[in-house]
Amino acid sequence: QFMPLVRMEVNKWYRWRMGLSSIDKTLAFGSDSEQCEFQLLAKDGIYLSAPRQVSVVILSPGNRADIAVRCSKIGREKMNTRSMPLSSNYGGFNPDMQSTFLEVDVVPMVHNLFLPPPGRRG
């Protein structure tokens, strides 16, 4: 799906698994307004000893990343990518190469009432 819309509750953590199927591009993506935060959990299936807060997630050709995402403000949030040449050594982004690849619709948190399992109601 081109530029999908993902629905997330405000201040709730979500796990995303991402992969980059490219042979010559490295991408960095992040929150457009920086209202969403990222915790890096794993790269290429190898888990870190503890989650690490990152401002952008960088994926090189064939890379996978497991991240936790949480947005702190209700509204529409754009996740943007920036293309990085492989020779840049992750040194900088080209703002002319920025594009939106995903939109997140951040909605108020829904509080679920706890109901005991059937047969155990008093």
PyMOL commands that set and color helices and strands:
alter all, ss='L'
color gray80, all
select helices_A, chain A and resi 86-88+95-97
alter helices_A, ss='H'
color red, helices_A
select strands_A, chain A and resi 5-9+14-19+26-31+36-43+46-54+57-59+64-71+75-84+98-107
alter strands_A, ss='S'
color yellow, strands_A
deselect
rebuild
show_as cartoon
